[in-house]
């Protein structure tokens, strides 16, 4: 059977270095880590994490709460989480909560009962039940995209959504648009408030009137985009530009707009948010905000492992950059 001595021989390092690479990869050089990981793969070595967990009291497992596994935006974040966790010797358990509190509580309880060492939350709600809220103040947890309000301020990884909202508004105003519609996602989330505040701040600066009834929607789905676009197109006057709070919404909106005989962007410009892969291949290609989702996932693991190991956090808030990708779904206003 393959053992750690065989790996150390193939890598040309001591067994202690192999063990250190698996348990605390940040303590070895990148060159050494690469040699050890190559030797592990070559030897087909599988660390006995169960035995390690008995000795250390740790499960070497991270729970990730995902509101919707179908959404490609979340899958890219999970890809970053999986890669970083593997490098640090952790397994990842995905909990598809479908936005249901009971599911969130069930998966979160794994950390409270020592079946997992930490929690990464991709939704905007607090994952612990009221009965566990006090105990949860000691749980290692990181929020990605959203900010979790609980007994203590949990660290979070996010985009500057306020600035991104401003960038979209400036982009459309630069094309001469002054009549806007917005199809929103979950309105209780901090993301919604930040993006909307960014857009509104630009409209106010440009002295552009905006009516509250031009905000529709309430979930991040293609169906929301279809229904939202149908509602906005019935307004008088109808918007010349529609800002969608994610790309799934934009896909649905574009489908409905074209179904009603309008041309994009000749009659109506449409923007999305997230830059999921399909957005570049739509007809027309979607103007959207590119989020560094893979890096978000990796950063989440870095911060979570620091908490698990009791290390002081350098930053409790990590803000990653965004890019506005200008494509064919937006263009000059035509009366």
C-alpha positions in Angstrom: 0.0 0.0 0.0 1.1 3.5 -0.7 2.2 5.4 2.3 3.7 8.7 3.2 7.3 7.3 3.0 6.9 6.5 -0.6 5.6 10.0 -1.3 8.6 11.6 0.5 11.0 9.4 -1.6 9.4 10.4 -4.9 9.4 14.1 -3.9 12.9 14.0 -2.4 11.7 15.6 0.9 11.2 14.3 4.5 8.0 12.7 5.7 7.6 15.7 8.0 7.5 18.0 4.9 4.9 15.8 3.2 2.8 15.9 6.3 3.2 19.7 6.6 2.3 20.2 3.0 -1.0 18.3 3.5 -1.9 19.9 6.8 -0.5 23.4 6.5 0.4 24.1 2.8 1.0 27.7 3.5 4.0 26.8 5.7 6.0 25.3 2.7 7.3 27.0 -0.4 5.3 26.9 -3.6 8.1 24.8 -5.3 8.1 22.2 -2.5 4.3 22.1 -2.5 4.3 21.4 -6.2 6.8 18.6 -5.8 4.9 16.9 -3.0 1.5 17.2 -4.8 3.0 15.7 -7.9 4.5 12.8 -5.9 1.1 12.2 -4.2 -0.6 12.0 -7.5 2.1 9.8 -9.0 2.0 7.4 -6.0 -1.8 7.4 -5.8 -1.5 8.3 -2.1 -4.7 9.0 -0.1 -4.3 10.6 3.3 -6.2 9.0 6.1 -8.2 12.1 7.2 -10.4 10.0 9.5 -7.4 9.0 11.6 -6.2 12.6 11.6 -9.5 13.9 12.7 -9.6 11.5 15.7 -6.2 12.8 16.8 -6.9 16.5 16.3 -10.6 16.7 17.0 -11.1 18.2 13.5 -13.2 16.8 10.7 -11.2 18.4 7.9 -14.5 19.2 6.2 -16.0 22.5 5.1 -19.7 23.0 4.6 -20.8 25.3 1.8 -24.4 26.5 1.8 -25.6 27.2 -1.8 -29.1 28.7 -2.4 -29.3 27.2 -5.9 -26.9 24.8 -7.5 -28.4 25.3 -10.9 -27.1 28.9 -11.1 -23.8 28.9 -13.0 -22.6 31.9 -11.0 -22.4 29.8 -7.8 -20.7 26.9 -9.6 -17.8 29.1 -10.5 -17.4 30.2 -6.8 -17.6 26.6 -5.7 -14.8 25.7 -8.2 -12.6 28.2 -6.4 -13.6 26.8 -3.0 -13.0 23.2 -4.0 -9.5 23.9 -5.4 -8.3 26.0 -2.4 -9.8 23.5 0.1 -8.1 20.6 -1.6 -4.8 22.4 -1.4 -5.3 22.9 2.3 -6.4 19.3 3.0 -10.1 19.9 3.5 -13.1 18.2 1.9 -16.1 20.2 0.8 -19.7 19.3 1.5 -22.3 21.2 -0.6 -25.6 22.0 0.9 -28.2 23.0 -1.7 -30.6 24.9 0.5 -33.0 26.2 -2.2 -33.4 29.2 0.1 -35.2 27.1 2.8 -34.3 28.0 6.4 -34.8 24.4 7.6 -32.2 23.1 5.2 -29.8 25.9 6.1 -30.2 25.0 9.8 -29.6 21.3 9.2 -26.4 21.8 7.3 -25.2 24.6 9.7 -25.7 22.2 12.6 -22.9 20.0 11.3 -20.4 22.6 12.4 -22.0 22.9 15.8 -21.8 19.1 16.3 -18.2 18.9 15.1 -19.0 17.1 11.9 -17.5 20.0 10.0 -14.9 22.6 10.9 -16.3 25.7 9.2 -19.0 27.1 7.0 -19.1 29.2 3.8 -22.4 30.9 3.2 -23.4 32.0 -0.3 -26.8 33.3 0.6 -27.9 36.4 2.5 -29.7 34.8 5.5 -28.3 33.8 8.9 -27.9 30.0 8.7 -28.4 29.1 12.4 -31.7 28.7 14.2 -32.6 31.0 17.0 -31.8 28.3 19.5 -28.3 28.0 18.2 -27.7 31.7 17.5 -25.7 32.2 20.7 -23.5 29.2 20.2 -23.0 30.1 16.6 -21.0 33.2 17.7 -17.9 30.9 18.0 -18.4 29.1 14.7 -15.8 29.8 11.9 -17.9 31.2 9.0 -17.4 33.3 5.9 -20.0 35.0 3.8 -19.4 35.3 0.0 -21.2 38.0 -2.0 -23.6 38.9 0.9 -23.1 40.2 4.5 -24.5 38.1 7.3 -26.1 39.9 10.2 -25.8 37.8 13.4 -24.6 38.0 17.0 -21.2 38.9 15.6 -20.0 40.4 12.3 -18.8 37.5 10.2 -16.0 38.2 7.6 -17.2 38.4 4.0 -15.9 38.4 0.5 -17.8 40.7 -1.9 -17.8 42.9 -4.9 -18.2 46.7 -4.7 -21.8 46.4 -5.9 -22.5 50.1 -5.3 -19.7 51.0 -7.7 -20.8 48.3 -10.2 -24.3 49.7 -10.2 -22.9 53.2 -10.9 -20.8 51.8 -13.8 -23.9 50.3 -15.5 -25.9 53.5 -15.1 -23.0 55.7 -16.5 -22.6 53.3 -19.4 -26.3 53.6 -20.4 -26.5 57.3 -19.8 -23.4 57.6 -22.1 -25.6 56.2 -24.9 -28.2 58.8 -24.2 -30.7 56.7 -22.2 -32.9 58.5 -19.7 -35.9 56.2 -19.3 -34.8 53.2 -17.2 -36.4 49.9 -15.9 -34.9 47.6 -13.3 -35.6 43.9 -12.9 -34.3 43.0 -9.4 -33.4 39.8 -7.6 -34.0 39.1 -3.9 -35.0 42.5 -2.5 -34.1 41.7 1.1 -30.4 41.1 0.3 -27.6 43.6 0.7 -26.6 43.1 -2.9 -30.0 44.4 -4.0 -29.7 47.5 -1.8 -26.1 48.3 -2.9 -26.7 47.9 -6.6 -29.8 49.9 -6.5 -28.2 52.6 -4.5 -25.4 52.9 -7.0 -27.7 53.2 -9.9 -29.9 55.8 -8.1 -27.0 57.9 -7.1 -26.0 58.3 -10.8 -29.6 59.1 -11.9 -29.8 61.7 -9.1 -26.4 63.2 -10.2 -27.7 63.4 -13.8 -31.1 64.8 -12.8 -32.9 61.9 -14.3 -36.4 61.2 -13.0 -37.1 57.6 -11.9 -40.5 56.2 -10.8 -40.6 53.3 -8.2 -43.0 51.3 -10.4 -40.1 50.9 -12.8 -38.5 48.4 -10.4 -40.0 44.9 -10.8 -38.9 41.3 -10.0 -37.9 39.6 -6.9 -35.8 36.6 -7.6 -32.7 35.6 -9.6 -34.3 33.5 -12.3 -35.0 33.4 -16.1 -38.7 33.4 -15.3 -38.3 36.6 -13.3 -36.7 38.2 -16.4 -39.6 37.1 -18.7 -42.3 38.4 -16.3 -40.3 41.6 -15.4 -39.7 42.5 -19.1 -43.4 41.9 -19.9 -44.4 44.2 -17.0 -42.0 47.0 -18.0 -42.9 46.9 -21.6 -46.5 47.6 -20.6 -45.5 50.9 -18.9 -46.1 54.2 -20.6 -43.6 55.4 -21.4 -41.7 52.1 -21.7 -38.0 52.1 -20.7 -35.3 52.5 -23.4 -32.9 50.6 -21.1 -33.4 47.7 -18.7 -30.9 46.8 -16.0 -31.1 43.2 -14.8 -29.6 42.2 -11.5 -28.1 39.0 -12.8 -27.6 37.3 -16.2 -30.3 34.8 -15.8 -32.8 37.6 -15.4 -31.3 39.3 -18.5 -31.7 36.0 -20.5 -35.4 35.9 -19.7 -35.8 39.7 -20.4 -34.2 39.4 -23.8 -36.4 36.5 -24.7 -39.5 38.4 -23.8 -38.4 41.7 -25.5 -37.7 39.9 -28.8 -40.9 37.9 -28.5 -42.8 41.1 -28.5 -41.1 42.2 -31.7 -38.6 44.7 -30.3 -35.0 44.8 -31.3 -32.0 44.8 -29.0 -30.3 47.3 -28.7 -32.1 49.3 -31.4 -35.3 49.6 -29.4 -34.2 48.6 -25.9 -30.8 48.1 -24.3 -30.4 45.4 -21.7 -27.6 44.8 -19.2 -26.9 41.8 -16.9 -24.7 41.1 -13.9 -22.3 38.2 -13.2 -20.9 37.3 -16.7 -21.9 33.7 -16.7 -20.4 31.8 -19.7 -23.5 31.8 -21.9 -23.8 35.7 -21.7 -21.0 36.1 -24.3 -22.9 33.8 -26.8 -26.4 35.3 -26.6 -28.0 37.1 -29.5 -26.9 39.8 -29.0 -24.0 39.2 -26.6 -24.9 40.5 -23.2 -23.3 43.7 -21.7 -22.7 42.6 -18.1 -20.6 43.0 -14.9 -17.8 40.4 -14.7 -17.3 39.2 -11.1 -14.1 37.4 -10.1 -16.1 34.4 -8.8 -13.2 31.9 -8.8 -11.1 34.3 -6.7 -14.1 34.8 -4.4 -14.2 31.1 -3.6 -10.4 30.9 -3.0 -10.4 33.9 -0.8 -13.3 32.5 1.2 -11.3 29.3 2.0 -8.2 31.4 3.0 -10.2 33.4 5.5 -12.2 30.4 6.8 -9.0 28.3 7.4 -7.5 31.2 9.3 -10.5 31.2 11.7 -10.5 27.4 12.0 -6.8 27.6 13.1 -7.4 30.5 15.4 -5.2 32.9 13.5 -6.0 36.6 13.6 -7.7 37.9 10.5 -5.8 40.5 8.5 -9.0 41.7 7.0 -12.6 40.9 7.8 -13.9 42.4 4.6 -12.3 41.5 1.2 -13.6 43.6 -1.7 -12.6 42.3 -5.1 -12.6 44.2 -8.4 -15.2 44.1 -11.2 -15.1 44.8 -14.9 -17.9 46.2 -17.1 -18.0 44.1 -20.3 -19.5 46.2 -23.1 -21.2 43.9 -25.6 -23.9 44.1 -28.2 -27.0 44.2 -26.0 -26.5 47.9 -25.3 -26.4 50.8 -27.8 -27.4 54.4 -28.5 -30.8 55.6 -27.6 -33.1 56.0 -30.7 -36.3 58.0 -30.3 
